[in-house]
Amino acid sequence: MGRLLFVYNADNGLFSTVNDFAHKLVRPSTYACSLCMLTHGHFTAKQAWADFLGTLPETPEFLHRNEFLEQFGDPGTGFPVLFERHGEERVLVAGPAELGRLEDLQELIDLVRRSVTRN
């Protein structure tokens, strides 16, 4: 199994963080990062998510959209996205449409478990 790489549909930096926080509070249904909505509360990662990540065989990598674009260029999938990395090779696990269909954190955890156990 390769290392999981989660890429948020949000940029890093203070302005982006404040803007994202406000957007999630005021109009959560229009917030563009379904991955963020599933895994994070208003301030930090949800405890169930943090606990689950600790059970994975390898620590996943997390990047913001702008960090991914700087390192790898356009993935051709849109964001958010989940890849499995094998060195420099990236294998798509779930793109924005699939992540957007997930209704809650447990569905994301189940998706990740399926990915981990099939390898």
Phi and psi in degrees as a GROMACS rama.xvg file:
@    title "Ramachandran Plot"
@    xaxis  label "Phi"
@    yaxis  label "Psi"
@TYPE xy
-87.7409  179.118  GLY-2
-83.8082  133.34  ARG-3
-74.3304  139.406  LEU-4
-126.797  110.843  LEU-5
-97.0384  131.264  PHE-6
-123.478  118.433  VAL-7
-78.0587  152.189  TYR-8
-91.7968  54.9039  ASN-9
-154.035  150.671  ALA-10
-94.1365  156.343  ASP-11
-87.3757  169.852  ASN-12
115.395  155.881  GLY-13
-60.6528  -47.6916  LEU-14
-60.2696  -46.2116  PHE-15
-63.4972  -40.111  SER-16
-62.8395  -45.7243  THR-17
-64.7897  -44.2343  VAL-18
-61.8028  -44.7539  ASN-19
-62.3859  -43.6247  ASP-20
-57.4906  -48.1527  PHE-21
-65.0418  -42.5331  ALA-22
-62.3802  -43.8711  HIS-23
-64.0828  -30.646  LYS-24
-77.1198  -45.8343  LEU-25
-81.2636  -46.222  VAL-26
-138.125  67.3992  ARG-27
-60.0485  -29.4699  PRO-28
-68.9137  -18.2024  SER-29
-106.858  5.98645  THR-30
-68.7761  133.78  TYR-31
-79.889  -10.3863  ALA-32
-111.509  95.2884  CYS-33
-63.9608  -31.3679  SER-34
-63.8913  -43.6226  LEU-35
-61.9675  -43.1205  CYS-36
-63.1299  -35.443  MET-37
-75.3674  -38.5641  LEU-38
-99.9406  -16.2318  THR-39
-126.305  145.475  HIS-40
-85.0399  -154.351  GLY-41
-71.5533  -29.3976  HIS-42
-119.952  -35.5248  PHE-43
-141.409  175.379  THR-44
-64.4875  145.588  ALA-45
-66.2131  142.697  LYS-46
-60.0359  -40.4412  GLN-47
-60.8894  -35.7569  ALA-48
-69.7717  -46.5082  TRP-49
-60.9054  -41.9486  ALA-50
-62.8983  -44.2421  ASP-51
-62.2564  -44.5533  PHE-52
-58.0367  -33.2603  LEU-53
-67.5522  -15.742  GLY-54
-90.3726  -10.1629  THR-55
-72.7161  148.384  LEU-56
-65.5464  -25.5293  PRO-57
-137.888  140.657  GLU-58
-64.4163  123.542  THR-59
-71.3171  164.58  PRO-60
-108.317  141.026  GLU-61
-125.305  130.637  PHE-62
-131.174  149.998  LEU-63
-84.6982  160.741  HIS-64
-50.2062  -50.3702  ARG-65
-65.4453  -33.3393  ASN-66
-67.882  -42.3973  GLU-67
-62.1554  -47.9249  PHE-68
-59.6209  -39.9714  LEU-69
-64.8775  -39.0404  GLU-70
-82.6413  -38.8854  GLN-71
-123.829  -14.8601  PHE-72
84.1727  -171.688  GLY-73
-68.2528  124.881  ASP-74
-76.5421  -13.9463  PRO-75
77.4615  8.17586  GLY-76
-115.392  -19.9366  THR-77
85.3933  -177.282  GLY-78
-133.397  154.018  PHE-79
-73.2805  163.872  PRO-80
-151.979  152.34  VAL-81
-124.663  124.563  LEU-82
-118.189  161.098  PHE-83
-111.167  127.221  GLU-84
-100.378  134.991  ARG-85
-125.089  91.8734  HIS-86
64.8465  -123.978  GLY-87
-88.8955  -10.579  GLU-88
-80.0873  137.88  GLU-89
-120.454  131.368  ARG-90
-112.594  126.346  VAL-91
-67.2555  128.388  LEU-92
-101.713  -47.514  VAL-93
-154.379  132.463  ALA-94
-97.4208  -173.483  GLY-95
-60.1384  -37.1853  PRO-96
-66.2182  -47.1457  ALA-97
-65.6335  -43.9333  GLU-98
-63.9098  -35.2627  LEU-99
-68.9684  -23.2247  GLY-100
-81.879  -15.8267  ARG-101
-67.3287  133.115  LEU-102
-93.026  -21.4595  GLU-103
-157.753  174.395  ASP-104
-60.3228  -38.049  LEU-105
-60.8824  -37.4052  GLN-106
-64.6725  -37.4792  GLU-107
-65.9622  -44.5516  LEU-108
-59.5725  -42.7346  ILE-109
-62.4632  -42.003  ASP-110
-60.9721  -45.4176  LEU-111
-65.7373  -41.9689  VAL-112
-59.5572  -43.4872  ARG-113
-60.8009  -40.6163  ARG-114
-64.8378  -42.7192  SER-115
-68.5115  -41.5527  VAL-116
-79.4631  -20.122  THR-117
-78.3449  -12.5498  ARG-118
